[in-house]
């Protein structure tokens, strides 16, 4: 979990997002986390923000980032059948306030 927290801190310092949410993690047979996925809610073009994250931060574990603009996040998180809605309901908030 230290690697995930470290990556979250780097993302926060880089782009000052509204939220960072852990929504998936995989573990090996030894129980250690082997990869994870983060949802980032941040201002700007989501594709550009995602590219900036991948180009600017590194982590010893493989990771994926899904970026939503604040406007898309607000609209989609309330939809029970959307992926954003599932992340909102089941994800673990690492940064920012849920709600």
Buried (B, 14 or more C-beta within 10 A) or exposed (E): EEEBEBBBBBBBEBBEBBBBBBBBBEEEEEEEBEBBBBBBBBEBEBEEBBEBBEEEBEBEBEBEBBBBBBEBBEEBBEEEEBBBBBBBEEBEBBBBEEE
